[in-house]
Amino acid sequence: MTAETEGSLDGHPPPAGVALDEDTSAAGVALDEDAPPAPGTPLRDREQQVLDRIARARRRRPVVREERITLAHGSGGKATQTLIQAVFLEAFRNPRLAPLEDGATLTLDGARTAFTTDAFVVSPLFFPGGDIGDLAVNGTVNDLAMCGARPAYLSAGFILEEGFPVADLRRIAASMAAAAAAAGVEIVTGDTKVVERGKADGCYVTTAGVGVLERPVELSVARARPGDAVVVSGPIGEHGAAIMLARGDFGIEAPIASDTAPLHGITAALLDALPPGGVRALRDATRGGIATILNEVAVASGVCVVAEEEALPVRSEVTGVCELLGIDPLYVACEGRFVAVVDGECAERAVEVLRGHPLGAGAAVIGTVRDDPPGLVLLRTAFGGTRIVDLLVGDPLPRIC
């Protein structure tokens, strides 16, 4: 389920909000505290009231209202962000963690490094285009790449269920070894734990990664500014769609494979081609899809991101699957695509560089950054309207990575 509130920028009045539960609107606003605009209120006043309600909701201190963890807390959307801010950031707060980037940048004895960690619980373990093994390696490599680093070393931890086939474990290990070799990294340490039958789901993998920052770059979703361009490196939604079909729950067949791939080569090419400061931010579009990334940019930088629906690169097979299942491709995960926020004057060059790389053939400018209304993502639809794109609510695709 996605949270999308229609805006009135297409000339139609916006509704007060899409109710997601008994006391929360699509913007996360408590309905009993913020009444909808009164009938007869002028259109622009109603627009401003909606924007004011969203701003008030976002200023509130995050609170986890559930007493137990739900699948939505792992979706990468609104529930995940609330959990991170209200529990983990509250407990571990420090200047290096606070930006909540894909990894931390550290200085050790004068050397600038990047450090990241990840966990993988994808189901099924084997799917078209990959498996949990190469997904774990590529995902960790990509988090380092989004920091502007050259990945160097990884760790790998395995949580295995009693009765898990050794042949499958060998297959996963071989896949990880091949992915590490292809990415030019080494797996240098690890751990293994086994739990009783029925206490896990075959195999979970945890990783950590260390990379070297060889360029004087400072990348952050908080660095976007009006006039910047938003670029995506290729067609979106392929990994999430591949996982959906691999589960066999819907009786749908389509030639879709995961796009899992290491991205440090293509990000390095982009960073080297653009002038210093030309790249503001890099984010790989995993859980929550590109909609989550665009919201993170808008909120962290205090800007408005305007995306163009007709500019979004989505393969027809992915579009077809998403339409059948009622899922917006904006929220479907990728594992081999990233979003770059670049200086608007560098947008054409950025796309040229990305399209010159094997992993960037479908790169496109999908939107721009402007100053108002701050903290929001707007999508100009193919029908000429405009709507607000909020963070994902719920989890229509659990365990996709």
C-alpha positions as CSV (number, residue, x, y, z in Angstrom):
1,M,0.0,0.0,0.0
2,T,1.4,3.4,-0.9
3,A,0.7,6.7,0.7
4,E,-0.1,9.3,-2.0
5,T,-2.1,12.4,-1.5
6,E,-3.4,14.1,-4.6
7,G,-2.2,17.7,-4.9
8,S,-4.3,20.4,-6.5
9,L,-1.5,21.7,-8.7
10,D,-3.4,20.3,-11.7
11,G,-6.3,22.6,-10.9
12,H,-8.3,20.2,-8.8
13,P,-8.8,20.5,-5.0
14,P,-6.8,18.1,-2.9
15,P,-8.6,15.8,-0.5
16,A,-7.8,16.2,3.1
17,G,-5.8,12.9,3.2
18,V,-6.0,9.2,2.5
19,A,-6.9,7.4,5.7
20,L,-4.4,4.7,6.4
21,D,-5.6,3.8,9.9
22,E,-8.1,5.1,12.3
23,D,-6.2,8.2,13.3
24,T,-3.5,8.9,10.7
25,S,-3.7,10.5,7.2
26,A,-1.3,9.8,4.3
27,A,0.9,12.6,5.4
28,G,1.1,11.1,8.9
29,V,-1.2,13.7,10.3
30,A,-3.4,13.0,13.3
31,L,-6.9,13.6,11.9
32,D,-8.4,14.4,15.3
33,E,-6.0,17.2,15.7
34,D,-6.0,18.7,12.1
35,A,-9.5,19.0,10.7
36,P,-9.8,19.1,6.9
37,P,-10.3,22.4,5.2
38,A,-13.9,23.7,5.6
39,P,-16.2,23.6,2.6
40,G,-16.0,26.7,0.5
41,T,-12.4,27.5,1.5
42,P,-10.6,29.1,-1.5
43,L,-8.5,26.6,-3.4
44,R,-5.1,28.1,-2.6
45,D,-6.0,28.3,1.1
46,R,-6.9,24.6,1.1
47,E,-3.6,23.8,-0.6
48,Q,-1.7,25.7,2.1
49,Q,-3.7,24.0,4.9
50,V,-2.7,20.6,3.6
51,L,1.0,21.7,3.3
52,D,0.9,23.1,6.8
53,R,-0.6,19.9,8.2
54,I,2.2,17.9,6.6
55,A,4.8,20.2,8.0
56,R,3.4,20.0,11.5
57,A,3.3,16.2,11.3
58,R,7.0,16.1,10.3
59,R,8.1,18.3,13.1
60,R,6.6,16.0,15.7
61,R,9.0,13.7,17.5
62,P,8.9,10.2,16.0
63,V,7.1,7.7,18.2
64,V,6.7,4.0,17.6
65,R,3.1,3.4,18.5
66,E,3.0,-0.3,17.9
67,E,3.8,-2.6,20.8
68,R,5.4,-5.2,18.5
69,I,7.4,-5.2,15.4
70,T,5.5,-5.6,12.1
71,L,6.7,-6.3,8.6
72,A,6.1,-2.6,7.8
73,H,9.0,-1.8,10.0
74,G,11.3,-3.4,7.5
75,S,9.8,-1.9,4.3
76,G,12.2,1.0,4.1
77,G,9.2,3.4,4.2
78,K,7.5,5.5,6.9
79,A,7.4,2.8,9.6
80,T,11.1,2.0,9.1
81,Q,12.2,5.6,9.4
82,T,10.1,6.0,12.5
83,L,11.7,2.9,14.1
84,I,15.2,4.1,13.2
85,Q,14.7,7.6,14.6
86,A,12.6,6.7,17.7
87,V,14.6,3.6,18.8
88,F,18.1,3.3,17.2
89,L,19.0,7.0,16.6
90,E,17.6,7.8,20.1
91,A,19.9,5.2,21.7
92,F,23.0,5.6,19.5
93,R,22.9,9.2,18.5
94,N,26.3,10.7,17.5
95,P,27.5,13.0,14.7
96,R,28.6,10.2,12.4
97,L,25.3,8.3,12.7
98,A,22.9,11.3,12.6
99,P,23.0,11.9,8.8
100,L,21.6,8.4,8.3
101,E,23.5,7.9,5.0
102,D,24.2,4.5,3.4
103,G,27.4,4.3,5.3
104,A,29.6,6.3,7.7
105,T,32.6,8.2,6.6
106,L,35.5,8.0,9.0
107,T,39.1,9.3,9.3
108,L,41.6,6.7,10.6
109,D,45.2,7.9,11.0
110,G,44.6,10.5,8.3
111,A,43.0,8.1,5.8
112,R,39.4,8.7,4.8
113,T,37.3,5.5,4.8
114,A,33.7,4.5,4.5
115,F,32.1,1.8,6.7
116,T,28.7,0.1,6.2
117,T,26.7,-2.9,7.4
118,D,23.8,-4.8,6.0
119,A,21.5,-7.8,6.5
120,F,19.8,-10.0,3.9
121,V,16.6,-12.1,4.5
122,V,15.4,-12.3,0.9
123,S,12.8,-14.9,0.1
124,P,13.2,-17.0,-2.0
125,L,16.9,-17.5,-1.5
126,F,17.4,-18.2,-5.3
127,F,15.6,-16.0,-7.9
128,P,16.0,-15.0,-11.6
129,G,19.2,-13.0,-11.9
130,G,20.8,-13.9,-8.6
131,D,20.5,-15.3,-5.1
132,I,21.0,-14.2,-1.5
133,G,24.8,-14.6,-1.9
134,D,25.6,-12.2,-4.7
135,L,22.8,-9.9,-3.4
136,A,24.7,-9.6,0.0
137,V,28.0,-8.8,-1.7
138,N,26.6,-6.3,-4.2
139,G,24.4,-4.6,-1.7
140,T,27.3,-4.0,0.7
141,V,29.6,-2.9,-2.2
142,N,26.9,-0.5,-3.4
143,D,26.4,1.1,0.1
144,L,30.1,2.0,0.0
145,A,29.9,3.2,-3.5
146,M,27.1,5.6,-2.5
147,C,29.5,7.2,-0.1
148,G,31.9,7.8,-3.0
149,A,34.3,5.1,-1.8
150,R,36.2,2.3,-3.5
151,P,35.1,-0.9,-1.7
152,A,37.9,-3.0,-0.4
153,Y,37.0,-5.6,2.3
154,L,33.8,-7.3,3.5
155,S,32.8,-9.5,6.4
156,A,30.1,-12.2,6.1
157,G,27.9,-13.7,8.9
158,F,25.5,-16.6,8.3
159,I,22.5,-17.6,10.4
160,L,21.6,-21.1,9.4
161,E,18.5,-23.1,10.2
162,E,19.0,-26.7,11.3
163,G,18.2,-28.9,8.3
164,F,19.3,-26.4,5.7
165,P,20.8,-28.3,2.7
166,V,24.6,-28.1,2.6
167,A,24.4,-28.1,-1.2
168,D,22.4,-24.8,-1.0
169,L,25.0,-23.3,1.4
170,R,27.8,-24.2,-1.0
171,R,25.9,-22.6,-3.8
172,I,25.4,-19.4,-1.9
173,A,29.1,-19.3,-0.8
174,A,30.2,-19.8,-4.4
175,S,27.9,-17.0,-5.5
176,M,29.4,-14.7,-2.9
177,A,32.9,-15.6,-4.0
178,A,32.1,-14.9,-7.6
179,A,30.4,-11.6,-6.8
180,A,33.4,-10.5,-4.6
181,A,35.8,-11.3,-7.3
182,A,33.8,-9.4,-9.9
183,A,33.7,-6.4,-7.6
184,G,37.3,-6.5,-6.7
185,V,36.8,-7.0,-3.0
186,E,37.8,-9.7,-0.5
187,I,35.7,-11.3,2.2
188,V,38.2,-11.3,5.1
189,T,36.3,-12.3,8.2
190,G,32.9,-13.8,9.2
191,D,30.8,-15.8,11.6
192,T,28.3,-18.7,11.6
193,K,25.5,-19.5,13.9
194,V,22.9,-22.4,13.7
195,V,19.4,-22.2,15.2
196,E,16.8,-24.9,15.7
197,R,14.6,-26.2,12.9
198,G,11.7,-23.8,12.5
199,K,13.5,-20.9,14.2
200,A,14.7,-19.3,10.9
201,D,14.0,-19.5,7.2
202,G,16.9,-21.5,5.9
203,C,19.7,-18.9,5.7
204,Y,20.1,-15.3,6.6
205,V,23.3,-13.3,5.7
206,T,24.8,-10.3,7.4
207,T,27.7,-8.3,6.0
208,A,29.9,-5.3,6.8
209,G,32.1,-3.4,4.4
210,V,35.1,-1.0,4.4
211,G,36.1,1.2,1.5
212,V,38.6,3.9,0.8
213,L,37.6,7.5,-0.1
214,E,40.1,8.4,-2.8
215,R,38.3,11.6,-3.9
216,P,37.7,14.8,-1.9
217,V,33.9,14.4,-2.1
218,E,31.2,15.1,0.4
219,L,28.0,13.3,-0.6
220,S,24.8,13.7,1.3
221,V,21.0,13.9,0.7
222,A,21.2,17.1,2.7
223,R,23.3,18.8,0.0
224,A,20.6,19.2,-2.7
225,R,19.7,22.8,-3.7
226,P,17.2,24.4,-6.0
227,G,18.2,24.1,-9.6
228,D,19.8,20.6,-9.2
229,A,18.7,17.7,-11.4
230,V,17.7,14.2,-10.3
231,V,19.1,11.4,-12.4
232,V,18.4,7.6,-12.2
233,S,21.0,5.2,-13.6
234,G,18.6,2.9,-15.4
235,P,15.2,1.2,-15.4
236,I,13.6,0.8,-12.0
237,G,11.7,-1.9,-10.1
238,E,13.3,-5.0,-11.7
239,H,14.6,-6.6,-8.5
240,G,11.3,-6.2,-6.6
241,A,9.3,-7.5,-9.6
242,A,11.6,-10.5,-10.0
243,I,11.2,-11.5,-6.4
244,M,7.4,-11.1,-6.5
245,L,7.2,-13.5,-9.5
246,A,9.8,-15.9,-8.1
247,R,7.5,-16.5,-5.1
248,G,4.9,-17.9,-7.4
249,D,2.0,-16.5,-5.3
250,F,0.3,-14.7,-8.2
251,G,0.4,-17.1,-11.1
252,I,2.1,-14.5,-13.3
253,E,5.0,-15.3,-15.6
254,A,7.2,-12.6,-17.2
255,P,10.8,-12.4,-18.4
256,I,12.0,-10.3,-15.5
257,A,15.4,-10.8,-13.6
258,S,16.9,-9.0,-10.7
259,D,19.2,-6.2,-11.6
260,T,21.6,-6.9,-8.8
261,A,25.1,-5.6,-9.7
262,P,28.0,-3.8,-8.1
263,L,27.8,-0.1,-8.8
264,H,31.2,1.3,-7.6
265,G,32.5,1.3,-11.2
266,I,29.7,3.5,-12.6
267,T,29.6,5.8,-9.6
268,A,33.4,6.3,-9.9
269,A,33.0,7.2,-13.6
270,L,30.3,9.8,-12.7
271,L,32.4,11.3,-9.9
272,D,35.5,11.6,-12.1
273,A,33.6,13.1,-15.0
274,L,31.8,15.9,-13.2
275,P,33.5,18.9,-11.6
276,P,34.1,19.0,-7.8
277,G,30.7,19.5,-6.1
278,G,28.9,18.5,-9.3
279,V,27.5,15.4,-7.6
280,R,25.5,16.3,-4.5
281,A,24.3,12.9,-3.4
282,L,24.1,9.2,-4.4
283,R,21.6,6.6,-3.1
284,D,21.0,3.1,-4.3
285,A,17.2,2.5,-4.8
286,T,16.6,-0.6,-2.6
287,R,13.7,-1.0,-0.1
288,G,11.1,1.7,-0.7
289,G,12.3,2.3,-4.2
290,I,13.2,5.7,-5.7
291,A,10.2,7.3,-3.9
292,T,11.9,6.8,-0.6
293,I,15.1,8.4,-1.9
294,L,13.4,11.4,-3.3
295,N,11.6,12.0,0.0
296,E,14.9,11.7,1.9
297,V,16.4,14.3,-0.3
298,A,13.5,16.7,0.0
299,V,13.3,16.4,3.8
300,A,17.1,16.4,4.5
301,S,17.7,19.4,2.2
302,G,14.5,21.3,2.9
303,V,13.7,21.4,-0.8
304,C,11.0,20.2,-3.1
305,V,11.7,17.5,-5.6
306,V,9.6,17.5,-8.7
307,A,9.7,14.2,-10.7
308,E,8.3,13.6,-14.2
309,E,6.3,10.4,-14.6
310,E,6.9,10.2,-18.3
311,A,10.7,10.5,-17.7
312,L,10.8,7.5,-15.4
313,P,12.6,4.5,-17.0
314,V,10.4,1.5,-16.4
315,R,10.5,-1.6,-18.6
316,S,7.1,-2.6,-20.0
317,E,7.3,-6.0,-18.2
318,V,7.7,-4.4,-14.9
319,T,5.0,-1.9,-15.6
320,G,2.6,-4.7,-16.5
321,V,3.3,-6.7,-13.3
322,C,2.9,-3.6,-11.1
323,E,-0.4,-2.7,-12.8
324,L,-1.7,-6.2,-12.3
325,L,-0.8,-6.2,-8.6
326,G,-1.7,-2.5,-8.0
327,I,1.8,-1.5,-7.0
328,D,3.5,1.8,-8.0
329,P,6.9,1.2,-9.6
330,L,8.2,4.2,-7.7
331,Y,8.1,2.1,-4.5
332,V,9.5,-1.2,-6.0
333,A,13.1,-2.0,-5.1
334,C,16.2,-2.1,-7.3
335,E,19.5,-3.7,-6.5
336,G,21.6,-2.4,-9.4
337,R,20.3,1.2,-9.9
338,F,21.0,4.4,-8.1
339,V,19.7,8.0,-7.9
340,A,22.1,10.9,-8.3
341,V,21.4,14.5,-7.4
342,V,23.7,16.6,-9.5
343,D,24.2,20.3,-10.3
344,G,21.6,21.2,-12.9
345,E,24.3,22.4,-15.3
346,C,25.9,19.0,-15.2
347,A,22.8,17.0,-15.8
348,E,23.4,16.4,-19.5
349,R,27.0,15.3,-18.9
350,A,25.9,13.0,-16.1
351,V,23.5,11.2,-18.3
352,E,26.1,10.9,-21.1
353,V,28.6,9.4,-18.7
354,L,26.1,6.9,-17.2
355,R,24.9,5.8,-20.6
356,G,28.5,5.1,-21.6
357,H,28.7,2.5,-18.9
358,P,27.2,-1.0,-19.3
359,L,25.1,-0.6,-16.2
360,G,23.8,2.8,-17.2
361,A,22.4,2.4,-20.7
362,G,18.9,3.5,-19.5
363,A,20.0,6.5,-17.4
364,A,17.7,9.5,-17.5
365,V,17.0,12.8,-15.8
366,I,13.7,12.2,-13.9
367,G,13.2,15.5,-12.1
368,T,14.5,18.7,-10.7
369,V,14.9,20.4,-7.3
370,R,13.2,23.6,-6.4
371,D,12.7,25.5,-3.2
372,D,9.0,25.3,-2.6
373,P,7.1,23.6,-1.1
374,P,10.0,22.4,1.1
375,G,10.2,18.8,2.2
376,L,7.8,17.4,-0.4
377,V,8.1,15.2,-3.5
378,L,5.7,16.1,-6.4
379,L,5.1,13.9,-9.4
380,R,3.9,15.5,-12.6
381,T,1.7,12.7,-14.1
382,A,1.3,11.6,-17.7
383,F,-2.2,13.1,-17.6
384,G,-0.9,16.6,-16.8
385,G,-1.7,16.6,-13.1
386,T,0.5,16.8,-10.1
387,R,0.4,14.7,-6.9
388,I,2.3,14.4,-3.7
389,V,4.4,11.2,-3.4
390,D,4.8,10.3,0.2
391,L,6.9,7.6,1.9
392,L,5.7,4.0,1.6
393,V,3.2,3.0,4.2
394,G,2.9,-0.7,5.0
395,D,4.9,-3.4,3.2
396,P,3.4,-4.8,0.0
397,L,6.7,-6.5,-0.8
398,P,8.3,-7.9,2.4
399,R,11.7,-9.6,2.4
400,I,12.9,-8.4,-1.0
401,C,16.5,-8.1,0.1
